[in-house]
Structure formats: C-alpha cells, structure tokens
Amino acid sequence: MRVTCGDGRQFAGFFRCVDSTKNIILADTTETRKGSQRHVGMIMIPGDHIRQVLVENLEVI
C-alpha cells in the first residue's frame, strides 16, 4: 500500500490495520520525501494527514 500525506511524503508498506478515526498502520515501511528514501519500519499514519491511498501489487498477498 502507498499512502500520500498532505506535506508530500509518501509511505509504502504492508497494510496491517485501520481504526475508526482512519489512522492506518503499515509494516516494513519506506518513507519517500523530496526524492530521498529511508526505511521506517512499522508506523501509524494519522487519518487527518492522509491525502491518497493506493493499493499496489496484489500478487504479494
């Protein structure tokens, strides 16, 4: 799954769960910001910051 935030950052990782306030938890996540990447592991992205959610590569499932 790829999640884009309002500040332009993108997070790509494996979807784990979502809660009632639309917070998303991703595992084994990579953050992309201004062309640079870093591994951030498991993260929670607040629902208020999410601008776009894309599902990628369903063959992994």
mmJSON file of the N, C-alpha and C atoms, coordinates in Angstrom:
{"data_MODEL":{"atom_site":{
"group_PDB":["ATOM","ATOM","ATOM","ATOM","ATOM","ATOM","ATOM","ATOM","ATOM","ATOM","ATOM","ATOM","ATOM","ATOM","ATOM","ATOM","ATOM","ATOM","ATOM","ATOM","ATOM","ATOM","ATOM","ATOM","ATOM","ATOM","ATOM","ATOM","ATOM","ATOM","ATOM","ATOM","ATOM","ATOM","ATOM","ATOM","ATOM","ATOM","ATOM","ATOM","ATOM","ATOM","ATOM","ATOM","ATOM","ATOM","ATOM","ATOM","ATOM","ATOM","ATOM","ATOM","ATOM","ATOM","ATOM","ATOM","ATOM","ATOM","ATOM","ATOM","ATOM","ATOM","ATOM","ATOM","ATOM","ATOM","ATOM","ATOM","ATOM","ATOM","ATOM","ATOM","ATOM","ATOM","ATOM","ATOM","ATOM","ATOM","ATOM","ATOM","ATOM","ATOM","ATOM","ATOM","ATOM","ATOM","ATOM","ATOM","ATOM","ATOM","ATOM","ATOM","ATOM","ATOM","ATOM","ATOM","ATOM","ATOM","ATOM","ATOM","ATOM","ATOM","ATOM","ATOM","ATOM","ATOM","ATOM","ATOM","ATOM","ATOM","ATOM","ATOM","ATOM","ATOM","ATOM","ATOM","ATOM","ATOM","ATOM","ATOM","ATOM","ATOM","ATOM","ATOM","ATOM","ATOM","ATOM","ATOM","ATOM","ATOM","ATOM","ATOM","ATOM","ATOM","ATOM","ATOM","ATOM","ATOM","ATOM","ATOM","ATOM","ATOM","ATOM","ATOM","ATOM","ATOM","ATOM","ATOM","ATOM","ATOM","ATOM","ATOM","ATOM","ATOM","ATOM","ATOM","ATOM","ATOM","ATOM","ATOM","ATOM","ATOM","ATOM","ATOM","ATOM","ATOM","ATOM","ATOM","ATOM","ATOM","ATOM","ATOM","ATOM","ATOM","ATOM","ATOM","ATOM","ATOM","ATOM","ATOM","ATOM","ATOM","ATOM"],
"id":[1,2,3,4,5,6,7,8,9,10,11,12,13,14,15,16,17,18,19,20,21,22,23,24,25,26,27,28,29,30,31,32,33,34,35,36,37,38,39,40,41,42,43,44,45,46,47,48,49,50,51,52,53,54,55,56,57,58,59,60,61,62,63,64,65,66,67,68,69,70,71,72,73,74,75,76,77,78,79,80,81,82,83,84,85,86,87,88,89,90,91,92,93,94,95,96,97,98,99,100,101,102,103,104,105,106,107,108,109,110,111,112,113,114,115,116,117,118,119,120,121,122,123,124,125,126,127,128,129,130,131,132,133,134,135,136,137,138,139,140,141,142,143,144,145,146,147,148,149,150,151,152,153,154,155,156,157,158,159,160,161,162,163,164,165,166,167,168,169,170,171,172,173,174,175,176,177,178,179,180,181,182,183],
"type_symbol":["N","C","C","N","C","C","N","C","C","N","C","C","N","C","C","N","C","C","N","C","C","N","C","C","N","C","C","N","C","C","N","C","C","N","C","C","N","C","C","N","C","C","N","C","C","N","C","C","N","C","C","N","C","C","N","C","C","N","C","C","N","C","C","N","C","C","N","C","C","N","C","C","N","C","C","N","C","C","N","C","C","N","C","C","N","C","C","N","C","C","N","C","C","N","C","C","N","C","C","N","C","C","N","C","C","N","C","C","N","C","C","N","C","C","N","C","C","N","C","C","N","C","C","N","C","C","N","C","C","N","C","C","N","C","C","N","C","C","N","C","C","N","C","C","N","C","C","N","C","C","N","C","C","N","C","C","N","C","C","N","C","C","N","C","C","N","C","C","N","C","C","N","C","C","N","C","C","N","C","C","N","C","C"],
"label_atom_id":["N","CA","C","N","CA","C","N","CA","C","N","CA","C","N","CA","C","N","CA","C","N","CA","C","N","CA","C","N","CA","C","N","CA","C","N","CA","C","N","CA","C","N","CA","C","N","CA","C","N","CA","C","N","CA","C","N","CA","C","N","CA","C","N","CA","C","N","CA","C","N","CA","C","N","CA","C","N","CA","C","N","CA","C","N","CA","C","N","CA","C","N","CA","C","N","CA","C","N","CA","C","N","CA","C","N","CA","C","N","CA","C","N","CA","C","N","CA","C","N","CA","C","N","CA","C","N","CA","C","N","CA","C","N","CA","C","N","CA","C","N","CA","C","N","CA","C","N","CA","C","N","CA","C","N","CA","C","N","CA","C","N","CA","C","N","CA","C","N","CA","C","N","CA","C","N","CA","C","N","CA","C","N","CA","C","N","CA","C","N","CA","C","N","CA","C","N","CA","C","N","CA","C","N","CA","C","N","CA","C","N","CA","C"],
"label_alt_id":[null,null,null,null,null,null,null,null,null,null,null,null,null,null,null,null,null,null,null,null,null,null,null,null,null,null,null,null,null,null,null,null,null,null,null,null,null,null,null,null,null,null,null,null,null,null,null,null,null,null,null,null,null,null,null,null,null,null,null,null,null,null,null,null,null,null,null,null,null,null,null,null,null,null,null,null,null,null,null,null,null,null,null,null,null,null,null,null,null,null,null,null,null,null,null,null,null,null,null,null,null,null,null,null,null,null,null,null,null,null,null,null,null,null,null,null,null,null,null,null,null,null,null,null,null,null,null,null,null,null,null,null,null,null,null,null,null,null,null,null,null,null,null,null,null,null,null,null,null,null,null,null,null,null,null,null,null,null,null,null,null,null,null,null,null,null,null,null,null,null,null,null,null,null,null,null,null,null,null,null,null,null,null],
"label_comp_id":["MET","MET","MET","ARG","ARG","ARG","VAL","VAL","VAL","THR","THR","THR","CYS","CYS","CYS","GLY","GLY","GLY","ASP","ASP","ASP","GLY","GLY","GLY","ARG","ARG","ARG","GLN","GLN","GLN","PHE","PHE","PHE","ALA","ALA","ALA","GLY","GLY","GLY","PHE","PHE","PHE","PHE","PHE","PHE","ARG","ARG","ARG","CYS","CYS","CYS","VAL","VAL","VAL","ASP","ASP","ASP","SER","SER","SER","THR","THR","THR","LYS","LYS","LYS","ASN","ASN","ASN","ILE","ILE","ILE","ILE","ILE","ILE","LEU","LEU","LEU","ALA","ALA","ALA","ASP","ASP","ASP","THR","THR","THR","THR","THR","THR","GLU","GLU","GLU","THR","THR","THR","ARG","ARG","ARG","LYS","LYS","LYS","GLY","GLY","GLY","SER","SER","SER","GLN","GLN","GLN","ARG","ARG","ARG","HIS","HIS","HIS","VAL","VAL","VAL","GLY","GLY","GLY","MET","MET","MET","ILE","ILE","ILE","MET","MET","MET","ILE","ILE","ILE","PRO","PRO","PRO","GLY","GLY","GLY","ASP","ASP","ASP","HIS","HIS","HIS","ILE","ILE","ILE","ARG","ARG","ARG","GLN","GLN","GLN","VAL","VAL","VAL","LEU","LEU","LEU","VAL","VAL","VAL","GLU","GLU","GLU","ASN","ASN","ASN","LEU","LEU","LEU","GLU","GLU","GLU","VAL","VAL","VAL","ILE","ILE","ILE"],
"label_asym_id":["A","A","A","A","A","A","A","A","A","A","A","A","A","A","A","A","A","A","A","A","A","A","A","A","A","A","A","A","A","A","A","A","A","A","A","A","A","A","A","A","A","A","A","A","A","A","A","A","A","A","A","A","A","A","A","A","A","A","A","A","A","A","A","A","A","A","A","A","A","A","A","A","A","A","A","A","A","A","A","A","A","A","A","A","A","A","A","A","A","A","A","A","A","A","A","A","A","A","A","A","A","A","A","A","A","A","A","A","A","A","A","A","A","A","A","A","A","A","A","A","A","A","A","A","A","A","A","A","A","A","A","A","A","A","A","A","A","A","A","A","A","A","A","A","A","A","A","A","A","A","A","A","A","A","A","A","A","A","A","A","A","A","A","A","A","A","A","A","A","A","A","A","A","A","A","A","A","A","A","A","A","A","A"],
"label_entity_id":["1","1","1","1","1","1","1","1","1","1","1","1","1","1","1","1","1","1","1","1","1","1","1","1","1","1","1","1","1","1","1","1","1","1","1","1","1","1","1","1","1","1","1","1","1","1","1","1","1","1","1","1","1","1","1","1","1","1","1","1","1","1","1","1","1","1","1","1","1","1","1","1","1","1","1","1","1","1","1","1","1","1","1","1","1","1","1","1","1","1","1","1","1","1","1","1","1","1","1","1","1","1","1","1","1","1","1","1","1","1","1","1","1","1","1","1","1","1","1","1","1","1","1","1","1","1","1","1","1","1","1","1","1","1","1","1","1","1","1","1","1","1","1","1","1","1","1","1","1","1","1","1","1","1","1","1","1","1","1","1","1","1","1","1","1","1","1","1","1","1","1","1","1","1","1","1","1","1","1","1","1","1","1"],
"label_seq_id":[1,1,1,2,2,2,3,3,3,4,4,4,5,5,5,6,6,6,7,7,7,8,8,8,9,9,9,10,10,10,11,11,11,12,12,12,13,13,13,14,14,14,15,15,15,16,16,16,17,17,17,18,18,18,19,19,19,20,20,20,21,21,21,22,22,22,23,23,23,24,24,24,25,25,25,26,26,26,27,27,27,28,28,28,29,29,29,30,30,30,31,31,31,32,32,32,33,33,33,34,34,34,35,35,35,36,36,36,37,37,37,38,38,38,39,39,39,40,40,40,41,41,41,42,42,42,43,43,43,44,44,44,45,45,45,46,46,46,47,47,47,48,48,48,49,49,49,50,50,50,51,51,51,52,52,52,53,53,53,54,54,54,55,55,55,56,56,56,57,57,57,58,58,58,59,59,59,60,60,60,61,61,61],
"pdbx_PDB_ins_code":[null,null,null,null,null,null,null,null,null,null,null,null,null,null,null,null,null,null,null,null,null,null,null,null,null,null,null,null,null,null,null,null,null,null,null,null,null,null,null,null,null,null,null,null,null,null,null,null,null,null,null,null,null,null,null,null,null,null,null,null,null,null,null,null,null,null,null,null,null,null,null,null,null,null,null,null,null,null,null,null,null,null,null,null,null,null,null,null,null,null,null,null,null,null,null,null,null,null,null,null,null,null,null,null,null,null,null,null,null,null,null,null,null,null,null,null,null,null,null,null,null,null,null,null,null,null,null,null,null,null,null,null,null,null,null,null,null,null,null,null,null,null,null,null,null,null,null,null,null,null,null,null,null,null,null,null,null,null,null,null,null,null,null,null,null,null,null,null,null,null,null,null,null,null,null,null,null,null,null,null,null,null,null],
"Cartn_x":[0.852,0.0,0.892,0.48,1.201,0.266,0.727,-0.065,0.663,-0.058,0.495,-0.097,0.785,0.354,0.265,-0.38,-0.582,0.704,1.772,3.049,3.92,3.38,4.109,4.848,4.981,5.657,4.81,5.486,4.8,5.371,4.476,4.865,4.396,5.306,4.967,5.298,4.289,4.498,3.338,3.385,2.344,1.247,0.013,-1.138,-1.342,-1.536,-1.823,-3.234,-3.624,-4.981,-5.323,-6.605,-7.136,-8.118,-8.242,-9.182,-10.339,-11.196,-12.407,-12.125,-10.943,-10.592,-9.716,-9.67,-8.97,-7.452,-6.895,-5.451,-5.072,-3.97,-3.519,-2.189,-2.059,-0.791,-0.194,1.077,1.829,3.063,3.445,4.644,5.674,6.948,8.066,7.968,7.887,7.552,8.787,8.701,9.723,9.088,9.749,9.283,10.048,9.324,9.944,9.6,10.654,10.469,11.483,10.984,11.838,12.902,12.509,13.419,14.31,14.406,15.229,14.33,14.88,14.124,14.824,14.011,14.56,13.587,14.112,13.281,12.83,11.515,10.99,10.306,10.199,9.617,8.108,7.585,6.14,5.759,4.74,4.329,2.808,2.349,0.935,0.829,0.004,-0.198,-1.558,-1.581,-2.854,-3.801,-5.053,-6.052,-6.183,-5.954,-6.065,-4.997,-3.88,-2.762,-2.82,-3.696,-3.749,-4.492,-3.859,-4.473,-4.832,-4.056,-4.312,-3.805,-4.562,-4.177,-4.259,-3.174,-3.134,-2.755,-3.416,-3.066,-2.196,-1.04,-0.094,0.216,0.479,0.991,0.227,-0.974,-1.802,-1.265,-0.298,0.277,1.072,1.487,2.25,1.389,0.077,-0.834,-0.873],
"Cartn_y":[-1.168,0.0,1.223,2.247,3.521,4.618,5.362,6.435,7.758,8.751,10.089,11.025,11.791,12.733,14.147,15.018,16.393,17.173,16.795,17.507,16.959,16.005,15.471,14.178,13.77,12.497,11.336,10.261,9.032,7.888,7.007,5.835,4.604,3.672,2.424,1.28,0.458,-0.653,-1.629,-2.613,-3.637,-3.201,-3.156,-2.745,-3.724,-3.196,-4.027,-3.778,-2.508,-2.24,-0.762,-0.482,0.877,0.949,2.122,2.236,3.159,3.43,4.206,5.668,6.183,7.565,7.618,6.505,6.388,6.439,6.189,6.031,4.711,4.701,3.494,3.044,1.746,1.18,0.378,0.692,-0.012,-0.646,-1.823,-2.516,-2.55,-2.68,-2.746,-1.584,-0.381,0.811,1.599,2.162,3.066,4.439,5.473,6.851,7.493,8.163,8.921,10.389,11.206,12.648,13.381,14.213,15.013,14.171,12.985,12.14,11.221,11.428,10.542,9.538,8.364,7.3,6.872,6.4,5.797,4.76,3.725,2.667,3.118,3.064,3.498,2.373,1.177,0.046,0.137,-0.131,-0.078,1.326,1.895,3.26,3.373,4.412,4.767,6.141,6.223,7.485,8.033,9.221,9.792,10.048,9.699,9.855,11.272,12.268,13.669,14.081,13.346,13.695,12.975,12.0,11.177,11.91,11.964,12.591,11.57,10.468,9.461,8.107,7.066,5.697,4.864,4.175,3.312,1.903,0.92,-0.476,-0.903,-1.471,-1.883,-3.37,-4.007,-5.378,-6.363,-6.689,-7.64,-9.064,-9.335,-10.678,-11.075,-10.116,-10.417,-11.157,-10.921,-11.498,-12.968],
"Cartn_z":[0.0,0.0,0.0,-0.724,-0.755,-0.253,0.748,1.356,1.136,0.607,0.412,1.46,2.106,3.141,2.569,3.306,2.882,2.688,3.388,3.26,2.132,1.352,0.199,0.44,1.693,1.964,1.482,1.074,0.7,1.532,1.962,2.724,1.97,1.733,1.054,1.996,2.297,3.212,3.154,4.026,4.087,5.054,4.558,5.358,6.511,7.72,8.89,9.41,9.591,10.076,9.937,10.135,10.16,11.327,11.951,13.064,12.697,13.66,13.393,13.041,13.384,13.03,11.779,11.035,9.752,9.858,11.048,11.174,10.517,9.787,9.092,9.677,9.899,10.348,9.2,8.882,7.85,8.482,7.976,8.444,7.327,7.7,6.747,5.756,6.287,5.517,5.093,3.886,3.371,3.174,3.688,3.526,2.375,1.48,0.387,0.577,0.616,0.81,-0.065,-0.97,-1.853,-2.553,-3.022,-3.783,-2.955,-1.649,-0.818,-0.085,0.175,0.841,2.116,3.069,4.291,4.795,5.425,5.99,7.38,7.638,8.939,9.709,9.13,9.842,9.967,11.18,11.414,11.874,11.208,11.535,11.577,12.262,12.27,11.604,10.568,9.857,10.286,10.899,11.35,10.174,10.34,9.287,8.771,9.642,9.231,8.221,8.178,7.3,5.953,5.818,4.611,3.497,2.326,1.151,0.077,-0.017,-1.048,-0.561,-0.9,-0.578,-1.853,-2.184,-3.362,-2.95,-3.556,-3.337,-4.501,-4.201,-5.223,-5.098,-6.208,-6.269,-5.398,-5.8,-5.06,-5.136,-6.008,-6.123,-4.894,-4.076,-2.867,-1.855,-1.875,-0.883,-0.993],
"occupancy":[1.0,1.0,1.0,1.0,1.0,1.0,1.0,1.0,1.0,1.0,1.0,1.0,1.0,1.0,1.0,1.0,1.0,1.0,1.0,1.0,1.0,1.0,1.0,1.0,1.0,1.0,1.0,1.0,1.0,1.0,1.0,1.0,1.0,1.0,1.0,1.0,1.0,1.0,1.0,1.0,1.0,1.0,1.0,1.0,1.0,1.0,1.0,1.0,1.0,1.0,1.0,1.0,1.0,1.0,1.0,1.0,1.0,1.0,1.0,1.0,1.0,1.0,1.0,1.0,1.0,1.0,1.0,1.0,1.0,1.0,1.0,1.0,1.0,1.0,1.0,1.0,1.0,1.0,1.0,1.0,1.0,1.0,1.0,1.0,1.0,1.0,1.0,1.0,1.0,1.0,1.0,1.0,1.0,1.0,1.0,1.0,1.0,1.0,1.0,1.0,1.0,1.0,1.0,1.0,1.0,1.0,1.0,1.0,1.0,1.0,1.0,1.0,1.0,1.0,1.0,1.0,1.0,1.0,1.0,1.0,1.0,1.0,1.0,1.0,1.0,1.0,1.0,1.0,1.0,1.0,1.0,1.0,1.0,1.0,1.0,1.0,1.0,1.0,1.0,1.0,1.0,1.0,1.0,1.0,1.0,1.0,1.0,1.0,1.0,1.0,1.0,1.0,1.0,1.0,1.0,1.0,1.0,1.0,1.0,1.0,1.0,1.0,1.0,1.0,1.0,1.0,1.0,1.0,1.0,1.0,1.0,1.0,1.0,1.0,1.0,1.0,1.0,1.0,1.0,1.0,1.0,1.0,1.0],
"B_iso_or_equiv":[0.0,0.0,0.0,0.0,0.0,0.0,0.0,0.0,0.0,0.0,0.0,0.0,0.0,0.0,0.0,0.0,0.0,0.0,0.0,0.0,0.0,0.0,0.0,0.0,0.0,0.0,0.0,0.0,0.0,0.0,0.0,0.0,0.0,0.0,0.0,0.0,0.0,0.0,0.0,0.0,0.0,0.0,0.0,0.0,0.0,0.0,0.0,0.0,0.0,0.0,0.0,0.0,0.0,0.0,0.0,0.0,0.0,0.0,0.0,0.0,0.0,0.0,0.0,0.0,0.0,0.0,0.0,0.0,0.0,0.0,0.0,0.0,0.0,0.0,0.0,0.0,0.0,0.0,0.0,0.0,0.0,0.0,0.0,0.0,0.0,0.0,0.0,0.0,0.0,0.0,0.0,0.0,0.0,0.0,0.0,0.0,0.0,0.0,0.0,0.0,0.0,0.0,0.0,0.0,0.0,0.0,0.0,0.0,0.0,0.0,0.0,0.0,0.0,0.0,0.0,0.0,0.0,0.0,0.0,0.0,0.0,0.0,0.0,0.0,0.0,0.0,0.0,0.0,0.0,0.0,0.0,0.0,0.0,0.0,0.0,0.0,0.0,0.0,0.0,0.0,0.0,0.0,0.0,0.0,0.0,0.0,0.0,0.0,0.0,0.0,0.0,0.0,0.0,0.0,0.0,0.0,0.0,0.0,0.0,0.0,0.0,0.0,0.0,0.0,0.0,0.0,0.0,0.0,0.0,0.0,0.0,0.0,0.0,0.0,0.0,0.0,0.0,0.0,0.0,0.0,0.0,0.0,0.0],
"pdbx_formal_charge":[null,null,null,null,null,null,null,null,null,null,null,null,null,null,null,null,null,null,null,null,null,null,null,null,null,null,null,null,null,null,null,null,null,null,null,null,null,null,null,null,null,null,null,null,null,null,null,null,null,null,null,null,null,null,null,null,null,null,null,null,null,null,null,null,null,null,null,null,null,null,null,null,null,null,null,null,null,null,null,null,null,null,null,null,null,null,null,null,null,null,null,null,null,null,null,null,null,null,null,null,null,null,null,null,null,null,null,null,null,null,null,null,null,null,null,null,null,null,null,null,null,null,null,null,null,null,null,null,null,null,null,null,null,null,null,null,null,null,null,null,null,null,null,null,null,null,null,null,null,null,null,null,null,null,null,null,null,null,null,null,null,null,null,null,null,null,null,null,null,null,null,null,null,null,null,null,null,null,null,null,null,null,null],
"auth_seq_id":[1,1,1,2,2,2,3,3,3,4,4,4,5,5,5,6,6,6,7,7,7,8,8,8,9,9,9,10,10,10,11,11,11,12,12,12,13,13,13,14,14,14,15,15,15,16,16,16,17,17,17,18,18,18,19,19,19,20,20,20,21,21,21,22,22,22,23,23,23,24,24,24,25,25,25,26,26,26,27,27,27,28,28,28,29,29,29,30,30,30,31,31,31,32,32,32,33,33,33,34,34,34,35,35,35,36,36,36,37,37,37,38,38,38,39,39,39,40,40,40,41,41,41,42,42,42,43,43,43,44,44,44,45,45,45,46,46,46,47,47,47,48,48,48,49,49,49,50,50,50,51,51,51,52,52,52,53,53,53,54,54,54,55,55,55,56,56,56,57,57,57,58,58,58,59,59,59,60,60,60,61,61,61],
"auth_comp_id":["MET","MET","MET","ARG","ARG","ARG","VAL","VAL","VAL","THR","THR","THR","CYS","CYS","CYS","GLY","GLY","GLY","ASP","ASP","ASP","GLY","GLY","GLY","ARG","ARG","ARG","GLN","GLN","GLN","PHE","PHE","PHE","ALA","ALA","ALA","GLY","GLY","GLY","PHE","PHE","PHE","PHE","PHE","PHE","ARG","ARG","ARG","CYS","CYS","CYS","VAL","VAL","VAL","ASP","ASP","ASP","SER","SER","SER","THR","THR","THR","LYS","LYS","LYS","ASN","ASN","ASN","ILE","ILE","ILE","ILE","ILE","ILE","LEU","LEU","LEU","ALA","ALA","ALA","ASP","ASP","ASP","THR","THR","THR","THR","THR","THR","GLU","GLU","GLU","THR","THR","THR","ARG","ARG","ARG","LYS","LYS","LYS","GLY","GLY","GLY","SER","SER","SER","GLN","GLN","GLN","ARG","ARG","ARG","HIS","HIS","HIS","VAL","VAL","VAL","GLY","GLY","GLY","MET","MET","MET","ILE","ILE","ILE","MET","MET","MET","ILE","ILE","ILE","PRO","PRO","PRO","GLY","GLY","GLY","ASP","ASP","ASP","HIS","HIS","HIS","ILE","ILE","ILE","ARG","ARG","ARG","GLN","GLN","GLN","VAL","VAL","VAL","LEU","LEU","LEU","VAL","VAL","VAL","GLU","GLU","GLU","ASN","ASN","ASN","LEU","LEU","LEU","GLU","GLU","GLU","VAL","VAL","VAL","ILE","ILE","ILE"],
"auth_asym_id":["A","A","A","A","A","A","A","A","A","A","A","A","A","A","A","A","A","A","A","A","A","A","A","A","A","A","A","A","A","A","A","A","A","A","A","A","A","A","A","A","A","A","A","A","A","A","A","A","A","A","A","A","A","A","A","A","A","A","A","A","A","A","A","A","A","A","A","A","A","A","A","A","A","A","A","A","A","A","A","A","A","A","A","A","A","A","A","A","A","A","A","A","A","A","A","A","A","A","A","A","A","A","A","A","A","A","A","A","A","A","A","A","A","A","A","A","A","A","A","A","A","A","A","A","A","A","A","A","A","A","A","A","A","A","A","A","A","A","A","A","A","A","A","A","A","A","A","A","A","A","A","A","A","A","A","A","A","A","A","A","A","A","A","A","A","A","A","A","A","A","A","A","A","A","A","A","A","A","A","A","A","A","A"],
"auth_atom_id":["N","CA","C","N","CA","C","N","CA","C","N","CA","C","N","CA","C","N","CA","C","N","CA","C","N","CA","C","N","CA","C","N","CA","C","N","CA","C","N","CA","C","N","CA","C","N","CA","C","N","CA","C","N","CA","C","N","CA","C","N","CA","C","N","CA","C","N","CA","C","N","CA","C","N","CA","C","N","CA","C","N","CA","C","N","CA","C","N","CA","C","N","CA","C","N","CA","C","N","CA","C","N","CA","C","N","CA","C","N","CA","C","N","CA","C","N","CA","C","N","CA","C","N","CA","C","N","CA","C","N","CA","C","N","CA","C","N","CA","C","N","CA","C","N","CA","C","N","CA","C","N","CA","C","N","CA","C","N","CA","C","N","CA","C","N","CA","C","N","CA","C","N","CA","C","N","CA","C","N","CA","C","N","CA","C","N","CA","C","N","CA","C","N","CA","C","N","CA","C","N","CA","C","N","CA","C","N","CA","C","N","CA","C"],
"pdbx_PDB_model_num":[1,1,1,1,1,1,1,1,1,1,1,1,1,1,1,1,1,1,1,1,1,1,1,1,1,1,1,1,1,1,1,1,1,1,1,1,1,1,1,1,1,1,1,1,1,1,1,1,1,1,1,1,1,1,1,1,1,1,1,1,1,1,1,1,1,1,1,1,1,1,1,1,1,1,1,1,1,1,1,1,1,1,1,1,1,1,1,1,1,1,1,1,1,1,1,1,1,1,1,1,1,1,1,1,1,1,1,1,1,1,1,1,1,1,1,1,1,1,1,1,1,1,1,1,1,1,1,1,1,1,1,1,1,1,1,1,1,1,1,1,1,1,1,1,1,1,1,1,1,1,1,1,1,1,1,1,1,1,1,1,1,1,1,1,1,1,1,1,1,1,1,1,1,1,1,1,1,1,1,1,1,1,1]
}}}
